[in-house]
Amino acid sequence: MARRTSQPPLPEDFEEHILDIDVGDEMRSSFLEYAYSVIYSRALPDARDGLKPVQRRILHTMNDMGLRPDRGHVKSARVVGEVMGRLHPHGDSAIYDALVRMSQSWSMRVPMVDGHGNFGSPDDPPAAMRYTECRMAPAAVAMTDSIDEDTVDFRPNYDGREMEPSVLPSAIPNLIVNGTTGIAVGMATNIAPHNLIEVVQALRHLITHPKATVDDLMRFIPGPDLPTGGKIVGLDGIRDAYETGRGTFRMRATARIESVTARRKGIVVTELPYGVGTERVVERIKTLVQAKKLQGIADIKDLTDRAKGLQLVIEVKNGFHPEALLEQLYKSTPMEDSFGINTVALVDGQPRTLGLKELLEVFLQHRFDVVRRRTTYRRNKAADRLHLVEGLIIAILDIDEVIQLIRASDDRPAARERLMSVFDLTTLQADYILDMQLGRLTKFSKLELEREQDELKERIAGLDAILADDKLLRKVVSDELGEVAKTYGTPRRTVLLESAGAPVAATAPLEVADDPCFVFLSSSGLLARTTSDEAPGQGGARAKHDVVTSAVRTTARGEIGVLTSGGRVIRLGVLDLPTLPATANDPHLTGGAPVSEFVSLESGERALALTALPIDGPGLAVGTKQGVVKRVNPEVLTNKDDWEFIRLADGDEVVGALDLTTGEETLCFITTDAQLLHFGADAVRPQGRAGGGIAGVRVTSGQHVAWFGALDPATSVVVTASGTGTALPGTEAGAVKATPFSEYPAKGRGTGGVRCHRFLKGEDALIFAWAGAAPARAAAASGAPVELPDANGRRDGSGTPAAQPIVACAGPVVADARLGFGVSDDVGG
């Protein structure tokens, strides 16, 4: 039975104080305080480091805990507890949710946390923090690097007992690279992720060209690069977002049509729009099928796993056209979704809507401040050390007198005063000498001190030069950004399309006229066909991105072959390809679809070129990575969908394959150690499909063939780019040179060739090579055009720095020949 308790009586001297407060004023005041707290302490990121307060506190705490990439993982609960107890008193669930997102490769373009354990999936939540472990990812080190060198301001934490950074030094442009999303009171932010390499290229261009326009910057950043890949259809909304800070674009899944069983076609989805999981797609498809709003689907299987990645197989019933069904799926399911960009971030403590240039400028100004403060700190530290070293040198020059003076002193203060008066030392120098060990009072120590004195003076002079010269400061920032891109950058994952192409008709293929047309393969792996046989290059439209690396003349109902790096020809129906208007027959593409949607490529296999089927004329010319050359007799195989055209040795792959038109073309090899060899195609005896080829070029140990092709020597140029051979393909711009092909003499087959590029300091390999008909056009990984120097370079001369990495080159598209196209190792497929 509960006991009743009574309230104690009030004391006699108690006075009751009641304040009359207007309810409206109190509500307004409380709501404003709440809104202020949400905006500045939770929802919106700082435009400088792109982090919300909880993310910044997580990285700062992990840095303080020493959880660097070379250390072991620790329990996530330990990190969450440290963050909550020291800096972020808002609950462990909010901290852990932020930590988990920073580790997910499908949420962050450059993850900041290295997670160990179950950190969830696009459809499933992560395990509890007591089961998972974490540490800093390599990119997080760049975010916190030099934070202990007075590069940023610190402020008191929530209880005033500790200090926390108001912003991180952030060597990575995190806001635009990783994007963010947040809902505050009365405002929200939603920023799409971008490619680090492209963003760094734009930043470096803006450093040297402060008055650059949005169009100039979009040459380097043509659009977002989503962590989940996929396609972005339509670029008008992206341009609006880059100009005004607000815009919308559509995301599409990457899918291909293939035979899933012996008698049934299917749609295989390998990439979904950003933020969409497979369960959401499957659930929507099942709902539409049950409501009889979607017909033609026999079965749907989710075969996604860690080894193969995302793989959603949709089986199509016999009698239905997979192309038409795929279009319905895009319209009716999350396989096509929209993304609304709303670039709101804190600038000088105030929420602002920023365009692309403003975002980059805010980050650059932050990096200028960080580097300036870091340089000042290092200069002062070096000056302090130089001051001590100079005192030590004075003491060592007359060490006997110093020892006698100290021994004759009554105590330490007296010894300090006598040292200062006799040797004209400062207090710091005298104290340092008194603390010095006798073991350092040797002749060898004196030599070391003099060497250190010279190094310190040189270092101080260099730091003073940076502080005194704004151009030198900008160069330091630019060089550091280049290193960040080289270290943490990865190739583009998302394909950008100007439009979705012509819709797929639901009519039978036989109703489509078998008109002549051209099929194009672009530098970023897009396939498309034209609607007429107008000669390429005659159209008036110039696209904004993507050079054509292979073109073939065929018919709308015909078939072509895709030549791959695995030495295969894969049969492909032309009717399945998206169409381009006739005026787009130009060495640039405005549309198309990824080649992976139409052919199944093995892991690491790339699409190199196209060929007409049946193969006729002189046949194919093939060059491999190990320097093997082969001419393939024209053969017709009508009972196979793919077949091999060369027998490859272990570890070898095809780097170039193309049709010959006369059999008298010049075959050319370029190796990574800058050797160029060319000889006539008639020097290579044709072989059957099973042949392994013959020696083409002699390749030195540790090197390989960078490019192979056939060309006309009279009209061709050679484009080479030098850099570091260990760099990830597509991450280093390098030094580019263009030279007339006539500068290079012919050598016999099987020899080493002649030097085609001279390496400068820090360069040891060609990172890109191409030869073909002039004028040459180059493209970056995104498809954006890259300017090339004039073709007047010397045969063995060095190059000039490129604005961004080149991954593909092409000459003009020729109506009856497919010569002079080149794609680097990380493009295609």
Long-range contacts (C-beta under 8 A, 24 or more apart in sequence): 34-185, 35-184, 35-185, 35-186, 38-184, 38-185, 39-184, 39-185, 39-187, 39-351, 40-346, 40-349, 42-90, 42-182, 42-184, 43-182, 43-183, 43-184, 43-188, 43-189, 44-182, 44-184, 44-187, 44-189, 44-344, 44-345, 44-346, 44-351, 45-175, 45-180, 45-182, 45-189, 45-345, 45-346, 46-167, 46-345, 46-346, 47-175, 47-345, 47-346, 47-347, 47-352, 47-354, 47-359, 47-362, 47-363, 48-167, 48-170, 48-362, 48-363, 48-366, 49-143, 49-167, 49-168, 49-169, 49-170, 49-174, 49-175, 49-366, 50-170, 50-173, 50-174, 50-175, 50-176, 50-177, 50-178, 50-180, 50-345, 51-143, 51-167, 51-168, 51-170, 51-174, 52-98, 52-180, 52-182, 53-88, 54-83, 54-88, 54-90, 54-94, 54-95, 54-98, 55-98, 55-102, 55-112, 56-164, 56-165, 56-167, 56-168, 57-83, 57-86, 57-87, 57-88, 57-164, 58-83, 58-95, 58-98, 58-99, 58-102, 58-113, 59-112, 59-136, 59-140, 59-143, 59-144, 59-168, 60-87, 60-144, 60-147, 60-164, 60-165, 60-168, 61-86, 61-87, 62-113, 62-134, 62-135, 62-136, 62-140, 63-136, 63-140, 63-144, 63-147, 67-134, 67-135, 67-136, 68-135, 68-136, 68-141, 69-114, 69-135, 69-136, 69-137, 69-138, 69-141, 71-135, 72-135, 73-114, 73-116, 73-133, 73-134, 73-135, 74-133, 74-134, 74-135, 75-129, 75-130, 75-132, 75-133, 76-115, 76-117, 76-129, 76-130, 76-132, 76-133, 76-134, 77-129, 77-130, 79-134, 80-129, 86-157, 86-162, 86-164, 87-157, 87-158, 87-162, 87-164, 88-158, 89-158, 92-129, 96-129, 99-129, 99-134, 100-126, 103-134, 103-137, 105-227, 106-227, 106-228, 107-227, 108-178, 108-193, 108-227, 109-177, 109-178, 109-179, 109-193, 109-194, 109-195, 109-196, 109-225, 109-226, 109-227, 110-139, 110-172, 110-174, 110-177, 110-178, 110-196, 110-488, 111-137, 111-139, 112-136, 112-137, 112-139, 112-140, 112-143, 112-174, 112-178, 113-137, 113-140, 121-277, 122-228, 122-272, 122-275, 122-276, 122-277, 122-278, 123-277, 123-278, 123-279, 123-280, 138-487, 138-488, 139-172, 139-488, 142-170, 142-171, 142-172, 142-484, 142-487, 142-488, 143-168, 143-169, 143-170, 143-171, 143-172, 143-174, 144-168, 144-169, 145-169, 145-171, 146-370, 146-374, 149-373, 149-374, 149-377, 149-378, 150-373, 150-374, 150-376, 150-377, 151-370, 151-373, 151-374, 151-377, 152-370, 152-373, 167-366, 169-370, 169-374, 170-363, 170-366, 170-367, 170-370, 171-367, 171-480, 171-481, 171-484, 172-196, 172-484, 172-488, 173-199, 173-200, 173-203, 173-360, 173-363, 175-345, 175-359, 175-363, 176-356, 176-359, 176-360, 176-363, 179-224, 184-351, 187-344, 187-351, 188-342, 188-344, 189-342, 189-343, 189-344, 189-345, 190-339, 190-340, 190-341, 190-342, 191-341, 191-342, 191-343, 191-345, 192-224, 192-226, 192-249, 192-274, 192-339, 192-341, 193-224, 193-225, 193-226, 193-227, 193-274, 194-221, 194-224, 194-225, 195-221, 195-225, 195-489, 195-490, 195-492, 195-493, 195-781, 195-782, 196-484, 196-485, 196-488, 196-489, 196-490, 197-485, 197-489, 197-490, 197-491, 197-492, 197-730, 197-731, 197-781, 197-804, 197-805, 198-222, 198-225, 198-492, 198-780, 198-781, 198-782, 198-784, 198-804, 199-360, 200-481, 200-482, 200-484, 200-485, 200-489, 201-485, 201-733, 201-780, 201-803, 201-804, 202-360, 203-360, 203-363, 203-364, 203-478, 203-481, 204-478, 204-481, 204-482, 205-803, 206-357, 206-360, 206-361, 206-364, 207-364, 207-474, 207-477, 207-478, 208-474, 208-478, 212-357, 213-357, 214-239, 214-242, 214-243, 214-355, 214-356, 214-357, 217-242, 217-356, 217-357, 217-360, 218-242, 218-356, 218-784, 219-784, 219-785, 220-780, 220-784, 220-803, 220-804, 221-356, 221-782, 222-496, 222-544, 222-545, 222-782, 222-783, 222-784, 223-249, 223-494, 223-496, 223-782, 224-249, 224-339, 224-494, 225-492, 225-493, 225-494, 225-782, 226-251, 226-273, 226-274, 226-493, 226-494, 227-274, 227-493, 228-271, 228-272, 228-273, 228-274, 228-275, 228-276, 228-493, 229-254, 229-271, 229-493, 229-494, 229-495, 230-254, 230-271, 230-272, 230-273, 230-274, 230-494, 230-495, 231-494, 231-495, 231-496, 231-497, 231-593, 231-594, 232-494, 232-495, 232-496, 232-497, 233-336, 233-497, 233-499, 233-500, 234-497, 234-498, 234-499, 234-500, 235-496, 235-497, 235-498, 235-544, 237-341, 238-341, 241-341, 241-343, 241-355, 241-356, 242-355, 242-356, 242-357, 243-355, 243-356, 244-353, 244-355, 245-341, 245-342, 245-343, 245-344, 245-353, 245-354, 245-355, 245-358, 246-340, 246-341, 246-342, 246-343, 246-353, 247-340, 247-341, 248-338, 248-339, 248-340, 248-341, 249-338, 249-339, 249-341, 250-336, 250-337, 250-338, 250-339, 251-336, 251-337, 251-338, 251-339, 252-330, 252-335, 252-336, 252-500, 253-281, 253-330, 253-335, 253-336, 254-495, 254-594, 254-596, 254-597, 255-326, 255-335, 255-597, 256-596, 256-597, 256-598, 256-599, 256-600, 257-322, 257-323, 257-326, 257-576, 257-597, 257-598, 258-600, 260-313, 260-315, 261-315, 263-318, 264-298, 264-315, 264-316, 264-317, 264-318, 265-315, 265-316, 265-322, 266-313, 266-314, 266-315, 266-316, 266-322, 267-313, 267-314, 267-316, 267-322, 267-325, 267-326, 267-329, 268-311, 268-312, 268-313, 268-314, 269-310, 269-311, 269-312, 269-313, 269-314, 269-335, 270-309, 270-310, 270-311, 270-596, 271-310, 272-310, 272-312, 272-334, 272-335, 273-334, 273-335, 273-336, 273-337, 273-339, 274-337, 274-339, 275-337, 276-334, 276-335, 276-337, 278-302, 278-304, 278-310, 278-312, 280-334, 281-312, 281-333, 281-334, 281-335, 282-312, 284-332, 284-333, 284-334, 285-314, 285-329, 285-333, 288-332, 288-333, 293-332, 294-328, 294-329, 294-332, 295-320, 296-320, 296-325, 297-325, 321-504, 321-506, 321-508, 323-504, 323-576, 324-504, 324-505, 324-506, 326-504, 327-503, 327-504, 364-477, 367-477, 367-480, 367-481, 368-473, 368-474, 368-477, 371-466, 371-473, 371-476, 371-477, 371-480, 372-467, 372-473, 375-463, 375-466, 375-467, 375-473, 375-476, 376-467, 378-459, 378-463, 379-460, 379-463, 379-464, 379-467, 382-456, 382-459, 382-460, 382-463, 383-460, 384-428, 385-452, 385-456, 386-453, 386-456, 386-457, 386-460, 387-426, 387-428, 387-429, 388-428, 388-429, 388-432, 389-449, 389-452, 389-453, 389-456, 390-429, 390-453, 391-425, 391-426, 391-428, 391-429, 391-430, 391-432, 391-433, 392-429, 392-432, 392-433, 392-436, 392-440, 392-449, 393-446, 393-449, 393-450, 393-453, 394-423, 394-425, 394-429, 395-419, 395-423, 395-425, 395-433, 395-436, 396-441, 396-445, 396-446, 396-449, 397-446, 398-423, 399-441, 402-433, 406-434, 482-733, 485-731, 486-724, 486-727, 486-728, 486-731, 486-732, 489-728, 489-730, 489-731, 490-728, 490-731, 491-728, 491-729, 491-730, 491-731, 491-781, 491-826, 492-524, 492-730, 492-781, 492-782, 495-524, 495-525, 495-526, 495-594, 496-545, 496-782, 496-783, 497-526, 497-591, 497-592, 497-593, 498-543, 498-544, 498-590, 498-591, 499-590, 499-591, 500-578, 500-591, 501-528, 501-578, 501-579, 501-580, 501-591, 501-592, 501-593, 502-578, 502-579, 509-557, 509-575, 512-556, 512-557, 512-575, 513-556, 514-555, 514-556, 514-557, 514-558, 515-555, 515-556, 516-553, 516-554, 516-555, 516-556, 517-553, 517-554, 517-555, 517-556, 517-574, 518-551, 518-552, 518-553, 518-554, 518-585, 518-813, 519-551, 519-552, 519-554, 519-560, 519-574, 519-577, 519-610, 520-548, 520-550, 520-551, 520-580, 520-589, 520-592, 520-813, 521-548, 521-549, 521-550, 521-551, 521-562, 521-595, 521-607, 521-609, 521-610, 521-828, 522-546, 522-547, 522-548, 522-549, 522-589, 522-592, 522-783, 523-547, 523-548, 523-549, 523-779, 523-783, 523-807, 523-808, 523-810, 523-823, 523-827, 524-779, 524-781, 524-782, 524-783, 524-808, 524-827, 525-594, 525-595, 525-596, 525-607, 525-827, 525-828, 525-829, 526-589, 526-591, 526-592, 526-593, 526-594, 526-595, 527-577, 527-578, 527-592, 527-593, 527-594, 527-595, 527-598, 528-577, 528-578, 528-579, 528-580, 528-589, 528-591, 528-592, 528-593, 529-556, 529-574, 529-577, 529-578, 529-579, 529-580, 530-579, 530-580, 530-581, 530-582, 530-584, 530-585, 531-579, 531-580, 531-581, 531-582, 532-582, 534-582, 534-585, 535-585, 535-815, 536-585, 536-586, 536-587, 536-812, 536-813, 536-814, 536-815, 537-585, 537-586, 537-587, 537-812, 537-813, 538-585, 539-582, 539-583, 539-584, 539-585, 539-586, 540-583, 541-581, 541-583, 541-584, 541-586, 541-590, 542-586, 542-588, 543-584, 543-586, 543-588, 543-589, 543-590, 544-588, 544-590, 544-784, 545-588, 545-589, 545-779, 545-782, 545-783, 545-784, 545-785, 546-588, 546-589, 546-590, 546-592, 546-779, 546-783, 547-587, 547-588, 547-589, 547-777, 547-778, 547-779, 547-783, 547-785, 547-808, 547-809, 547-810, 548-586, 548-587, 548-588, 548-589, 548-810, 548-813, 548-821, 549-609, 549-808, 549-810, 549-821, 549-822, 549-823, 549-828, 550-608, 550-609, 550-610, 550-658, 550-818, 550-821, 551-610, 551-813, 551-814, 551-818, 552-610, 552-611, 552-612, 552-659, 552-818, 553-612, 553-815, 553-816, 554-612, 558-613, 559-613, 560-610, 560-611, 560-612, 560-613, 561-610, 561-611, 561-612, 561-613, 561-615, 562-595, 562-599, 562-607, 562-609, 562-610, 563-607, 563-608, 563-609, 563-610, 563-611, 563-620, 563-645, 563-654, 563-657, 563-658, 564-601, 564-605, 564-606, 564-607, 564-608, 564-654, 564-829, 565-604, 565-605, 565-606, 565-608, 565-653, 565-654, 565-655, 566-601, 566-602, 566-605, 566-648, 566-653, 566-654, 567-622, 567-644, 567-645, 567-646, 567-647, 567-648, 567-653, 567-654, 568-605, 568-642, 568-643, 568-644, 568-645, 569-611, 569-615, 569-642, 569-643, 569-644, 569-645, 570-599, 570-600, 570-641, 570-642, 571-613, 571-640, 571-641, 571-642, 572-598, 572-599, 585-813, 586-813, 587-777, 587-810, 587-811, 587-812, 587-813, 588-777, 588-785, 589-783, 595-828, 595-829, 596-829, 601-829, 605-829, 606-823, 606-825, 606-827, 606-828, 606-829, 607-828, 607-829, 608-654, 608-655, 608-656, 608-657, 608-823, 608-828, 609-656, 609-657, 609-658, 609-818, 609-821, 610-818, 611-658, 611-659, 611-818, 612-659, 615-659, 617-659, 617-660, 617-661, 617-662, 617-663, 618-660, 618-661, 618-662, 618-663, 618-681, 618-686, 619-659, 619-660, 619-686, 620-645, 620-657, 620-658, 620-659, 620-660, 621-656, 621-657, 621-658, 621-659, 621-660, 621-665, 621-667, 621-681, 621-684, 621-710, 622-646, 622-654, 622-656, 622-657, 622-693, 622-708, 623-654, 623-655, 623-656, 623-657, 623-667, 623-669, 623-696, 623-705, 623-708, 623-709, 624-648, 624-652, 624-653, 624-654, 624-655, 624-693, 624-696, 624-705, 624-708, 625-652, 625-653, 625-654, 625-655, 625-704, 625-705, 626-651, 626-652, 626-699, 626-704, 626-705, 627-669, 627-671, 627-695, 627-696, 627-697, 627-698, 627-699, 627-704, 627-705, 628-652, 628-692, 628-693, 628-694, 628-695, 628-696, 629-667, 629-669, 629-684, 629-693, 629-694, 629-695, 629-696, 629-697, 629-708, 629-749, 630-684, 630-687, 630-691, 630-692, 630-693, 630-694, 631-660, 631-681, 631-684, 631-685, 631-686, 631-687, 632-686, 632-687, 632-688, 632-689, 632-691, 633-686, 633-687, 633-688, 633-689, 635-688, 635-689, 643-689, 644-689, 644-690, 645-689, 646-689, 646-691, 646-692, 646-693, 647-690, 647-691, 647-692, 647-693, 648-692, 649-692, 655-705, 655-706, 655-707, 655-708, 656-707, 656-708, 656-709, 656-822, 658-709, 658-710, 658-818, 658-819, 658-821, 659-818, 660-710, 661-816, 661-817, 661-819, 665-710, 665-711, 665-712, 665-819, 666-710, 666-711, 666-712, 666-713, 666-746, 667-696, 667-708, 667-709, 667-710, 668-707, 668-708, 668-709, 668-710, 668-711, 668-771, 669-696, 669-697, 669-705, 669-707, 669-708, 669-753, 670-705, 670-706, 670-707, 670-708, 670-718, 670-720, 670-756, 670-766, 670-769, 670-770, 670-771, 671-697, 671-699, 671-700, 671-703, 671-704, 671-705, 671-706, 671-753, 671-766, 672-703, 672-704, 672-705, 672-706, 672-725, 672-765, 672-766, 673-700, 673-703, 673-765, 673-766, 674-720, 674-722, 674-755, 674-756, 674-757, 674-758, 674-759, 674-765, 674-766, 675-752, 675-753, 675-754, 675-755, 675-756, 676-718, 676-744, 676-753, 676-754, 676-755, 676-756, 676-771, 677-747, 677-749, 677-751, 677-752, 677-753, 677-754, 678-713, 678-744, 678-746, 678-747, 678-753, 679-746, 679-747, 679-748, 679-749, 680-746, 681-710, 683-748, 683-749, 684-749, 694-749, 694-750, 695-749, 695-750, 696-749, 696-750, 697-749, 697-750, 697-751, 697-752, 697-753, 698-750, 698-751, 698-752, 700-752, 703-765, 706-766, 706-768, 706-769, 707-769, 707-770, 707-771, 707-822, 709-770, 709-771, 709-772, 709-819, 709-820, 709-821, 709-822, 710-819, 711-741, 711-771, 711-772, 711-773, 711-819, 711-820, 712-773, 712-819, 713-741, 713-742, 714-742, 715-773, 715-774, 716-740, 716-741, 716-771, 716-772, 716-773, 716-774, 716-811, 716-820, 717-741, 717-771, 717-772, 717-773, 717-774, 717-776, 717-791, 718-743, 718-744, 718-756, 718-769, 718-770, 718-771, 719-768, 719-769, 719-770, 719-771, 719-776, 719-778, 719-788, 719-806, 719-809, 720-756, 720-757, 720-766, 720-768, 720-769, 720-770, 720-799, 721-766, 721-767, 721-768, 721-769, 721-799, 721-802, 721-806, 722-757, 722-759, 722-760, 722-763, 722-765, 722-766, 722-767, 722-798, 722-799, 723-763, 723-765, 723-766, 723-767, 724-762, 724-763, 724-764, 724-765, 724-767, 725-764, 725-765, 725-767, 727-767, 729-767, 729-807, 729-824, 729-825, 729-826, 730-781, 730-805, 730-807, 730-824, 730-826, 730-827, 731-805, 732-767, 732-805, 733-801, 733-802, 733-803, 733-804, 733-805, 733-806, 734-763, 734-767, 734-768, 734-799, 734-801, 734-802, 734-805, 734-806, 735-760, 735-763, 735-798, 735-799, 735-800, 735-801, 735-802, 736-768, 736-788, 736-789, 736-799, 736-800, 736-801, 736-802, 736-806, 737-789, 737-793, 737-797, 737-798, 737-799, 737-800, 738-776, 738-788, 738-789, 738-790, 738-791, 738-792, 738-793, 739-791, 739-792, 739-793, 739-794, 739-795, 739-797, 740-791, 740-792, 741-771, 743-794, 743-795, 744-795, 754-795, 754-796, 755-795, 755-796, 756-795, 756-796, 757-796, 757-797, 757-798, 757-799, 758-796, 758-797, 758-798, 759-798, 760-798, 767-805, 767-824, 768-805, 768-806, 768-807, 768-809, 768-824, 769-822, 770-808, 770-809, 770-822, 771-820, 771-822, 772-809, 772-810, 772-811, 772-819, 772-820, 772-821, 772-822, 773-811, 773-812, 773-814, 773-819, 773-820, 774-811, 775-811, 775-812, 776-809, 776-810, 776-811, 777-809, 777-810, 777-811, 778-806, 778-808, 778-809, 779-806, 779-807, 779-808, 779-809, 779-810, 780-804, 780-805, 780-806, 780-807, 781-805, 781-807, 781-826, 781-827
